[in-house]
């Protein structure tokens, strides 16, 4: 859990709403950011947790992903690179989404994406959660 909290809380700017037990070695944590909520939960309670993650389970996370709206995908890419996160440059898909893929510390896929504007129109998409707005981590780009 400490590694996941460092990623979602410290890097992406989510705030801990509640967790049990308190602290970075909790069994679960409820996180929130600009109206978006995320629950992190360990597979095992502390007294039954193995000393290291099961590699086979981590590999199996490859088919699960979280898609997060990011009005400026390029800024998110630059921010993540500056934070030394391994990430490939964003690409525009044939269905009109600019997408940036990476893996969280547990191997789950994350895609920051935003619809690419048609020529002469404004970008479209859902409401944005700004990772640089009040209560956010200073200097991080917007997401939703």
LINMOZI-V405739 format. One line per field, one symbol per residue. burial: # if it has 16 or more other C-alpha atoms within 10 Angstrom, else .. A space follows every 50 residues. Layout:
BEGIN
burial=???
END
This chain:
BEGIN
burial=#..##.###.######..#....###########.....##......... ..............#..#######.#####....#....#......#### ###..###########........#..#####...##..#####
END
